[in-house]
Amino acid sequence: MSSNIENRVTTLEQIAQTLTQLLVRADARMDQHDSWIQELGAASANADARIAALADAQIRTEEALKRLSEAQARLIEAQAHTDQKLDALIDIVREMRAQR
């Protein structure tokens, strides 16, 4: 019977040793997973910052395009006014030549 108890104790010691090794490995994996989670969090924060910067750039681009469109509209209007004055001047020159 003593041998049976010794075998059981030996088996329990081996089981305890195996469980200890498994816990150490699980702890190492947990540390690795925590590290990955922290890296993902940092990457996510970086992505959020870059998206915010892109949104700001888009807003500035839209504002610049609006100002450009307004300036273009004023330029078109000024060109039309210049064309009218040039047409009037051409008419005056033609009339003066016709009178000679």
C-alpha positions as CSV (number, residue, x, y, z in Angstrom):
1,M,0.0,0.0,0.0
2,S,2.9,2.3,0.7
3,S,4.1,1.9,-2.8
4,N,0.6,2.8,-4.1
5,I,0.7,6.0,-2.0
6,E,4.2,6.8,-3.2
7,N,3.1,6.4,-6.8
8,R,0.1,8.6,-6.2
9,V,2.3,11.3,-4.6
10,T,4.8,11.1,-7.4
11,T,2.0,11.4,-9.9
12,L,0.6,14.4,-8.0
13,E,4.0,16.0,-8.0
14,Q,4.3,15.5,-11.7
15,I,0.9,17.0,-12.2
16,A,1.8,20.0,-10.1
17,Q,5.0,20.4,-12.0
18,T,3.1,20.2,-15.3
19,L,0.5,22.7,-14.1
20,T,3.2,25.1,-12.9
21,Q,4.9,24.9,-16.4
22,L,1.5,25.5,-18.1
23,L,0.8,28.5,-15.9
24,V,4.2,30.0,-16.6
25,R,3.6,29.5,-20.4
26,A,0.1,31.0,-20.1
27,D,1.5,33.9,-18.1
28,A,4.1,34.6,-20.9
29,R,1.4,34.4,-23.5
30,M,-0.8,36.8,-21.5
31,D,2.1,39.2,-21.3
32,Q,2.6,38.9,-25.1
33,H,-1.1,39.5,-25.7
34,D,-1.1,42.6,-23.4
35,S,1.9,43.9,-25.4
36,W,0.0,43.4,-28.7
37,I,-3.1,45.1,-27.2
38,Q,-1.0,48.1,-26.2
39,E,0.5,48.2,-29.7
40,L,-2.9,48.1,-31.3
41,G,-4.1,50.8,-29.0
42,A,-1.2,53.1,-29.9
43,A,-1.8,52.3,-33.6
44,S,-5.4,53.1,-33.2
45,A,-4.7,56.4,-31.6
46,N,-2.2,57.2,-34.3
47,A,-4.8,56.3,-37.0
48,D,-7.4,58.5,-35.2
49,A,-4.9,61.4,-35.2
50,R,-4.1,61.0,-38.9
51,I,-7.9,60.8,-39.8
52,A,-8.5,64.0,-37.8
53,A,-5.6,65.6,-39.7
54,L,-7.1,64.5,-43.0
55,A,-10.5,65.8,-42.0
56,D,-8.9,69.2,-41.2
57,A,-7.0,69.2,-44.5
58,Q,-10.3,68.4,-46.3
59,I,-12.0,71.3,-44.6
60,R,-9.2,73.7,-45.6
61,T,-9.2,72.4,-49.1
62,E,-13.0,72.9,-49.4
63,E,-12.6,76.5,-48.1
64,A,-9.8,77.2,-50.5
65,L,-11.8,75.8,-53.4
66,K,-14.8,78.0,-52.4
67,R,-12.5,81.1,-52.4
68,L,-11.0,80.1,-55.7
69,S,-14.5,79.6,-57.2
70,E,-15.5,83.1,-56.0
71,A,-12.4,84.6,-57.4
72,Q,-13.0,82.8,-60.7
73,A,-16.5,84.2,-60.8
74,R,-15.2,87.7,-60.2
75,L,-12.6,87.2,-62.9
76,I,-15.2,86.0,-65.4
77,E,-17.4,89.0,-64.6
78,A,-14.4,91.4,-65.0
79,Q,-13.5,89.7,-68.3
80,A,-17.0,90.2,-69.6
81,H,-16.9,93.8,-68.6
82,T,-13.6,94.3,-70.3
83,D,-14.9,92.6,-73.4
84,Q,-17.9,95.0,-73.5
85,K,-15.6,98.0,-73.2
86,L,-13.3,96.7,-75.8
87,D,-16.2,96.1,-78.2
88,A,-17.4,99.7,-77.5
89,L,-13.8,101.0,-78.3
90,I,-13.7,99.0,-81.5
91,D,-17.0,100.4,-82.5
92,I,-15.7,103.9,-81.9
93,V,-12.5,103.3,-83.9
94,R,-14.6,101.9,-86.8
95,E,-16.9,104.9,-86.7
96,M,-13.9,107.3,-86.8
97,R,-12.4,105.4,-89.7
98,A,-15.7,105.4,-91.5
99,Q,-16.0,109.2,-91.1
100,R,-12.6,109.8,-92.8
